[in-house]
Amino acid sequence: MRIFNIAVAMTIAAYANAQQVLDLNDPELMETEDFEDEDDAEYDNDDHVDYGDDDDVPEDYEGDEVVGRQLQKRGPCKVRATGPKWGCWFRSNNYQAQTRQKKLEQLRDKIVEGQIEETTPFMWTKFPNFFTQKANTTFCIKSDQLPKNRPKTVHTQGLVAHVEWEVADNDLGYTALFDEGSDTVVMRISETNNLFDDSDGLTPSIGLKFLIDGQESYNIVAMESFVASGDWNFFDPNLTNRLKPFNTDNEAEYIMDQTARKKMVEGNQRPFATSISHIAQMRNDGSTLDNEDVNVPYQIYFKAPDNLKGDLTDEQKFDADGNQIHWIDDVLSRVNEGDVIYEVYAQTEPIFPGEDPEMDDKLEMIANIRLKSPLIMSKWADENLFFQHRPVGKDRKFWKRSWKRLNEDKFFSKKKPENVFGNEVPDTWPKAADEAEEKFIDQSIEWGCPFEWLMPRNWSMP
């Protein structure tokens, strides 16, 4: 058994201090649970999503216009698509029906085909899209690629690789993919925010895509925080599926709470956590466990090996001309195919009131993430590769009653107008890229985040 007692304990302490024991028989709480189950049902299909590709024909189609129209009339693109040349292939029925090895091969071909040497430019002019598009799309798309009409305005720059989830020896009894492991996983690590010269460090994130025989992929995502780490070593922060809520006593985080948090609630009514139970229920061969047989951790952490953590040296931070080295170049210089890039730790249960928040006997290593291919930059991955987020509410049916009694994942009903942002923004965001970049930077420096322009006129801290 391997346990660690590093900065994760500080994160757990923050949750423990905010806990409030609930009465599960409270009628208001029972009503909340009913609403949540009802609302989460919309994430079980993507029929309402406009992918913008139903008129597509294959990329190499050279037939006449009449035949093209006949192809289009055969049904939605996801039904008609027969191979990777179709723009909707990576969400199509025929793609999903393949073996996990075949899907990995096709995804890798597409990713490598899009390999680039320079980072993908930030989408400065499209920054408002995060607020004008539907948030729930991130949670309901059963696809390995984004819709055509949905630019990736966050997590724009990243590195992607084929990895293996290697199960570490443990006696915790976690089920399905937690128990089997998988050698058909696509990983993308990315910087969440748009960076500029005076950025306050990195905001690292990870997405893991478990490819499954005959089924859609199952994905998990993790970050340390929505707030920049103040650190330029990508591997220093420990990433997790449960984040600290915004501190609304802080001006920047109050703004983020009133804008970004409200937007996220439209897709996840417990916006500071995402689900992990699906990989405890689904096996590699596409078979699923009955609910009563599922055993899942309360939370998971991704911790880079010790040799990747710590302060960067001046040689790692700056090049010969004194320019700061991009985080991607630093990562590529230190991690190679065959290396373990992250260790995965399970938090076996919550920290209950009265327990020492720095106790570490509830954290145990359960897996290694090992690179099976080199990390690369890929334009296709930066613009198209998609990792479905799942609401943490879906985990609750597998939790012990004592876990549910802790109010760690605060619930914001999206049925209440004051909890959601909507799809309208002021028409003040610049249309020119250089002006949009300047406004983003000015907002970030003055307010600590780039969202103040979305706040009501004459707003003030409560």
NORRA-V483138 format. One record per backbone hydrogen bond with DSSP energy under -1.0 kcal/mol. CO is the residue of the C=O (numbers start at 1). NH is the residue of the N-H. E is the energy in kcal/mol with one decimal. If there is no record, write none. Layout:
CO|NH|E  CO|NH|E
//
This chain:
2|365|-2.6  6|9|-2.0  7|11|-1.5  8|12|-2.6  9|13|-2.3  10|14|-1.6  11|15|-1.6  12|16|-2.8  13|17|-2.3  16|19|-1.0  20|407|-1.1  23|26|-2.1  26|30|-2.5  27|31|-2.3  28|32|-2.0  29|33|-2.5  30|34|-2.0  31|35|-2.7  32|36|-2.5  33|37|-2.3  34|38|-2.2  35|39|-3.1  36|40|-2.7  39|42|-1.4  40|43|-1.9  41|44|-1.7  46|49|-1.6  51|148|-1.6  53|56|-2.0  58|61|-1.9  64|68|-2.0  65|69|-2.3  66|70|-1.9  67|71|-2.2  68|72|-2.0  69|73|-1.4  71|74|-1.3  76|79|-1.5  76|80|-2.0  77|81|-2.7  78|93|-2.6  83|86|-2.2  85|59|-2.8  86|89|-1.7  88|91|-2.0  89|92|-1.7  90|144|-2.4  92|96|-2.3  93|97|-1.6  95|98|-1.5  98|214|-2.6  99|103|-2.1  100|104|-2.2  101|105|-2.2  102|106|-2.1  103|107|-2.6  104|108|-2.9  105|109|-2.1  106|110|-1.9  107|111|-2.7  108|112|-3.0  109|113|-2.3  110|114|-1.1  112|115|-1.9  114|379|-3.3  122|124|-1.4  124|127|-1.1  126|129|-2.0  127|130|-1.3  128|131|-1.9  128|132|-1.5  129|133|-2.1  135|138|-1.3  136|139|-1.2  136|140|-1.3  137|141|-1.7  138|389|-2.1  141|143|-1.0  144|386|-1.6  147|150|-1.5  151|153|-1.5  157|191|-1.9  159|189|-2.3  160|376|-2.0  161|187|-2.9  162|372|-3.0  163|185|-1.4  164|370|-2.4  165|182|-1.6  166|368|-2.3  175|178|-1.7  176|179|-1.1  176|180|-3.1  177|181|-2.2  182|165|-2.9  184|211|-2.3  185|163|-2.9  186|209|-2.8  187|161|-2.3  188|207|-2.1  189|159|-2.6  190|205|-1.6  192|155|-2.0  196|199|-2.1  199|201|-1.3  200|230|-1.5  202|229|-3.1  203|192|-2.3  205|190|-1.8  206|222|-2.1  207|188|-2.2  208|220|-1.9  209|186|-2.2  210|218|-2.3  212|215|-1.1  218|210|-3.0  220|208|-2.7  222|206|-2.3  223|240|-3.3  231|202|-2.9  233|236|-1.7  239|302|-3.2  240|223|-2.1  241|274|-2.1  246|248|-1.0  247|250|-1.9  250|254|-2.5  251|255|-2.2  252|256|-2.1  253|257|-2.2  254|258|-2.1  255|259|-1.0  256|261|-2.5  259|263|-2.0  260|264|-2.6  261|265|-2.0  264|267|-1.7  264|268|-2.2  269|412|-2.9  270|273|-1.4  272|243|-3.4  277|280|-1.6  278|282|-1.8  279|177|-1.4  281|289|-2.2  282|177|-1.0  283|286|-1.5  284|213|-2.5  287|283|-2.6  290|293|-2.1  291|294|-1.5  295|175|-1.9  299|347|-3.2  300|241|-1.1  301|345|-2.7  302|239|-2.2  303|343|-3.2  305|308|-2.2  313|317|-1.7  314|318|-2.7  317|325|-3.7  319|322|-2.1  323|319|-2.7  326|330|-2.0  327|331|-2.5  328|332|-2.6  329|333|-1.4  331|334|-1.3  331|335|-1.5  336|339|-2.3  339|371|-2.8  342|369|-3.2  343|303|-3.0  344|366|-3.1  344|367|-1.4  345|301|-2.7  346|364|-2.1  347|298|-1.8  347|299|-1.2  352|355|-2.3  356|359|-2.0  360|363|-1.3  362|348|-2.6  364|346|-3.1  366|168|-2.4  367|344|-3.3  368|166|-2.7  369|341|-2.6  369|342|-1.1  370|164|-2.4  371|338|-2.0  376|160|-2.4  377|116|-1.9  378|382|-2.7  379|383|-1.9  380|384|-2.6  384|146|-2.6  390|275|-2.9  391|394|-1.9  392|395|-2.1  395|398|-2.2  396|399|-1.3  400|404|-1.6  401|405|-1.1  403|406|-1.5  405|22|-3.4  406|408|-1.3  408|410|-1.2  413|416|-1.3  416|419|-2.3  417|420|-1.3  426|428|-1.8  432|436|-2.6  433|437|-2.5  434|438|-2.0  435|439|-2.3  436|440|-2.3  437|441|-2.4  438|442|-2.7  439|443|-2.7  440|444|-2.1  441|445|-2.5  442|446|-2.6  443|447|-2.6  444|448|-1.3  451|454|-2.1  452|455|-2.1  456|459|-1.4
//
